[in-house]
Amino acid sequence: MSEDENSIKIILVGETGTGKSNLINVCCNLQFNPNSPSNISCSSLEKKIAINNIDYIIKLWDTAGQEKFRSLNNLFIKDAKVCIFVYDNTDRRTFEDLVFWVKTIDELLGKDPILGVVANKSDLVSKEKVKESEGKDYAEKIGASFYKTSAKEDKDGFSNFVNKLVEEYLTKNNLIGWEFYSKDNIDNNTSNNISLKNSSENHKKKSKNKNKNKDKENLCYISY
């Protein structure tokens, strides 16, 4: 599988200090870092996941939360398929500021991406400033899935939530059971195209005896 095949871009947005970097770290099987510095630009990590026996590479992007660096985000938000809004469950300001981030995503991506809202730092129960019901209500209002978690203690739970959003994206776009192939692996003469190939068992059996040209006839090319 090349770098571009079956790749799905996911961005995490929210105020600085909400724990976006650590959420990405634990999702990609890295250690939780209690002293993780605030991100001043954008960075990403990759992880391979399997949905319906098909492998996908998810690229999780950590965006800058500090106001003076926000203009950099626009360059990296482009083409995101899933957007996760993160707030600190112990800091109400970060929850209220989700309005800004939702507006930003709407202006840059419209209604295309799958949305999620994550309340982080759920382990700090005594410091909670935002009720879970408020988070759920806001997520419902913007058409997003909601998840309350702790990057420190709930590694598997957040990873499963990310997988759920990816599957929602594939379902929404009728891509369940399809693999993405980079253009270089299909036809070097087909520029600026991504191809999709049906990967169901029935399709594989039917295609087994077809020659290379016939296989190409069964590919769906999407220009971008």
ZIFENBEL-V437365 format. One record per pair of residues at least 24 apart in sequence whose ideal C-beta (glycine too) atoms are under 10 Angstrom apart, sorted by sequence separation. I is the first residue (numbers start at 1). J is the second residue. D is the distance in whole Angstrom. If there is no record, write none. Layout:
# ZIFENBEL-V437365
i;j;d
I;J;D
I;J;D
This chain:
# ZIFENBEL-V437365
i;j;d
16;40;9
21;45;9
39;63;7
40;64;6
58;82;8
60;84;9
62;86;10
95;119;8
115;139;8
117;141;10
176;200;10
177;201;10
195;219;5
196;220;5
39;64;5
40;65;9
80;105;8
83;108;10
94;119;10
117;142;7
122;147;10
125;150;10
177;202;10
178;203;10
195;220;7
196;221;8
38;64;8
39;65;7
40;66;7
83;109;7
94;120;9
118;144;10
122;148;5
123;149;9
124;150;8
177;203;8
190;216;9
193;219;10
194;220;9
195;221;5
196;222;7
12;39;10
38;65;7
39;66;8
42;69;9
77;104;8
94;121;10
115;142;6
117;144;5
118;145;9
119;146;8
120;147;9
121;148;10
122;149;6
123;150;4
193;220;10
194;221;7
195;222;8
38;66;6
40;68;9
41;69;7
73;101;9
77;105;7
80;108;9
81;109;9
115;143;6
116;144;5
117;145;7
118;146;8
119;147;7
120;148;8
121;149;9
122;150;5
123;151;9
124;152;9
193;221;5
194;222;5
40;69;5
65;94;8
80;109;6
83;112;10
84;113;10
89;118;9
90;119;10
91;120;10
114;143;9
115;144;4
116;145;5
117;146;5
118;147;5
119;148;4
120;149;6
121;150;6
122;151;9
123;152;6
186;215;9
187;216;7
190;219;9
192;221;10
193;222;7
194;223;8
28;58;9
39;69;8
42;72;6
67;97;10
70;100;9
74;104;8
77;107;10
78;108;7
79;109;9
83;113;5
84;114;9
85;115;7
86;116;9
87;117;8
89;119;5
90;120;9
91;121;8
114;144;8
115;145;7
116;146;8
117;147;7
118;148;8
119;149;7
120;150;7
121;151;8
122;152;9
123;153;5
186;216;7
193;223;6
194;224;6
11;42;9
27;58;9
38;69;9
41;72;6
42;73;7
70;101;9
73;104;7
77;108;5
78;109;8
81;112;8
82;113;6
83;114;7
84;115;8
85;116;7
86;117;8
87;118;7
88;119;8
89;120;6
90;121;5
113;144;10
114;145;8
115;146;10
116;147;7
117;148;9
118;149;6
119;150;9
120;151;6
121;152;8
122;153;8
123;154;8
190;221;7
192;223;6
193;224;8
28;60;7
40;72;8
41;73;9
44;76;8
65;97;9
73;105;10
77;109;7
80;112;9
81;113;6
82;114;5
83;115;6
84;116;4
85;117;5
86;118;5
87;119;6
88;120;6
89;121;5
90;122;9
111;143;8
120;152;9
121;153;10
122;154;7
187;219;9
191;223;10
192;224;7
11;44;9
27;60;6
42;75;8
43;76;9
67;100;9
74;107;9
79;112;10
80;113;6
81;114;7
82;115;8
83;116;7
84;117;8
85;118;7
86;119;8
87;120;7
88;121;6
89;122;6
90;123;10
118;151;9
186;219;6
190;223;10
10;44;9
41;75;10
42;76;4
70;104;8
74;108;6
79;113;10
80;114;9
82;116;7
83;117;10
84;118;6
85;119;10
86;120;6
87;121;9
89;123;9
90;124;5
95;129;8
96;130;9
120;154;9
187;221;9
9;44;9
25;60;9
41;76;9
42;77;9
73;108;9
86;121;10
89;124;7
90;125;9
94;129;9
95;130;5
122;157;10
186;221;8
24;60;5
65;101;9
77;113;9
88;124;9
89;125;9
90;126;9
91;127;9
92;128;10
93;129;9
94;130;9
95;131;10
102;138;9
106;142;9
10;47;10
23;60;8
24;61;8
25;62;9
90;127;4
92;129;4
98;135;9
105;142;9
24;62;5
63;101;9
89;127;8
90;128;6
91;129;6
92;130;6
120;158;9
181;219;8
183;221;8
7;46;8
23;62;9
88;127;10
89;128;6
90;129;6
91;130;8
95;134;7
99;138;9
102;141;9
20;60;9
22;62;10
89;129;7
90;130;8
95;135;7
98;138;7
102;142;6
118;158;7
8;49;9
20;61;9
21;62;5
63;104;10
88;129;8
89;130;6
98;139;10
6;48;9
20;62;5
87;129;10
88;130;8
89;131;9
92;134;9
96;138;10
102;144;9
178;220;8
180;222;9
3;46;9
6;49;10
8;51;10
20;63;7
87;130;7
89;132;8
95;138;8
99;142;10
118;161;7
20;64;10
21;65;10
98;142;8
118;162;10
6;51;10
20;65;7
116;161;7
89;135;8
98;144;10
116;162;8
1;48;8
18;65;7
6;54;7
8;56;6
9;57;10
10;58;6
11;59;9
12;60;7
13;61;9
16;64;7
17;65;7
87;135;8
116;164;8
6;55;6
7;56;7
8;57;7
9;58;8
10;59;7
11;60;8
12;61;7
13;62;9
14;63;8
16;65;3
17;66;9
116;165;5
5;55;9
6;56;5
7;57;5
8;58;5
9;59;5
10;60;5
11;61;4
12;62;6
13;63;5
15;65;5
16;66;5
85;135;10
114;164;9
115;165;8
5;56;9
6;57;6
7;58;8
8;59;7
9;60;9
10;61;7
11;62;8
12;63;7
13;64;9
14;65;6
15;66;8
16;67;9
87;138;9
114;165;5
5;57;7
6;58;9
7;59;6
8;60;10
9;61;7
11;63;6
13;65;8
15;67;9
113;165;9
114;166;8
116;168;9
4;57;9
12;65;10
16;69;9
85;138;9
114;167;9
115;168;9
1;55;7
3;57;8
16;70;10
85;139;8
114;168;5
1;56;9
2;57;10
114;169;5
1;57;7
3;59;9
113;169;8
114;170;9
13;70;10
85;142;8
112;169;10
114;171;9
114;172;7
85;144;7
89;148;7
113;172;10
114;173;9
13;73;7
24;84;10
84;144;9
89;149;9
112;172;9
23;84;8
83;144;9
84;145;9
85;146;10
89;150;9
112;173;9
11;73;8
24;86;10
13;76;10
23;86;7
84;147;9
86;149;10
13;77;8
20;84;8
11;76;7
20;85;10
86;151;9
11;77;6
20;86;5
9;76;9
11;78;10
13;80;9
18;85;9
19;86;7
9;77;9
11;79;10
12;80;10
18;86;5
19;87;9
9;78;9
11;80;4
18;87;6
19;88;7
9;79;6
10;80;7
11;81;9
12;82;10
13;83;7
14;84;8
18;88;5
19;89;10
9;80;5
10;81;7
11;82;7
12;83;8
13;84;7
14;85;6
15;86;8
17;88;6
18;89;9
8;80;9
9;81;6
10;82;4
11;83;5
12;84;5
13;85;6
14;86;4
15;87;7
16;88;10
18;90;10
8;81;5
9;82;8
10;83;8
11;84;7
12;85;8
13;86;7
14;87;6
15;88;7
17;90;10
18;91;8
7;81;9
8;82;7
9;83;10
10;84;7
11;85;10
12;86;6
14;88;8
17;91;7
84;158;9
19;94;10
15;91;8
17;93;10
18;94;5
17;94;7
18;95;9
84;161;8
15;93;7
16;94;9
84;162;8
15;94;4
18;97;9
14;94;6
15;95;9
18;98;10
82;162;8
14;95;9
15;96;10
84;165;7
15;97;5
83;165;9
14;97;8
15;98;9
82;165;5
14;98;7
81;165;9
82;166;6
13;98;9
15;100;9
81;166;8
14;100;10
15;101;8
82;168;8
13;100;9
14;101;6
82;169;6
13;101;5
81;169;5
13;102;9
81;170;9
13;104;7
81;172;10
13;105;7
81;173;8
11;105;8
23;118;7
23;120;6
11;109;9
20;118;9
22;120;8
19;118;9
22;121;10
18;118;9
20;120;8
18;119;9
19;120;4
58;159;10
11;113;8
18;120;6
19;121;6
60;162;7
10;113;9
14;117;10
17;120;10
18;121;8
9;113;9
10;114;9
12;116;9
14;118;8
17;121;10
58;162;7
58;163;8
8;114;10
10;116;9
12;118;8
14;120;9
56;163;9
58;165;9
12;120;10
58;166;6
49;159;8
56;166;7
56;167;10
47;159;8
51;163;7
49;162;8
50;163;9
51;164;10
56;169;10
49;163;6
56;170;8
36;151;9
47;162;8
51;166;7
52;167;8
47;163;10
51;167;5
54;170;9
34;151;10
49;166;7
32;150;9
33;151;9
34;152;8
49;167;9
52;170;8
32;151;6
33;152;10
51;170;7
56;175;10
32;152;5
51;171;10
32;153;8
54;175;10
54;176;9
26;149;10
32;155;8
54;177;8
56;179;9
57;180;10
26;150;10
27;151;9
31;155;10
51;175;10
52;176;6
53;177;9
54;178;8
55;179;9
56;180;8
26;151;5
30;155;10
51;176;8
52;177;6
54;179;6
23;149;8
25;151;8
26;152;8
29;155;8
51;177;10
52;178;10
54;180;10
23;150;10
24;151;9
26;153;10
22;150;10
23;151;5
26;154;8
27;155;7
22;151;4
26;155;4
27;156;9
19;149;9
21;151;9
22;152;7
25;155;9
26;156;9
29;159;9
19;150;9
20;151;9
23;154;10
26;157;10
27;158;6
28;159;9
19;151;5
23;155;9
26;158;7
27;159;5
18;151;10
19;152;8
22;155;10
26;159;8
27;160;10
24;158;9
27;161;9
28;162;10
23;158;6
27;162;6
22;158;10
23;159;10
27;163;10
23;161;10
24;162;9
23;162;9
54;199;6
79;224;9
53;199;8
54;200;10
52;199;8
53;200;10
52;200;9
53;201;9
12;162;10
10;162;7
10;165;7
10;166;7
8;165;10
8;166;6
10;169;9
8;169;7
8;170;8
8;175;10
6;175;10
6;178;10
8;180;9
6;179;6
7;180;7
5;179;8
6;180;5
5;180;6
6;181;8
7;182;9
4;180;8
5;181;6
6;182;9
4;181;9
5;182;5
1;179;9
4;182;4
1;180;10
2;181;9
3;182;8
4;183;9
5;184;10
1;181;9
2;182;5
4;184;8
5;185;7
1;182;9
4;185;9
2;184;8
2;185;7
1;185;10
7;194;10
5;194;9
4;194;8
5;195;10
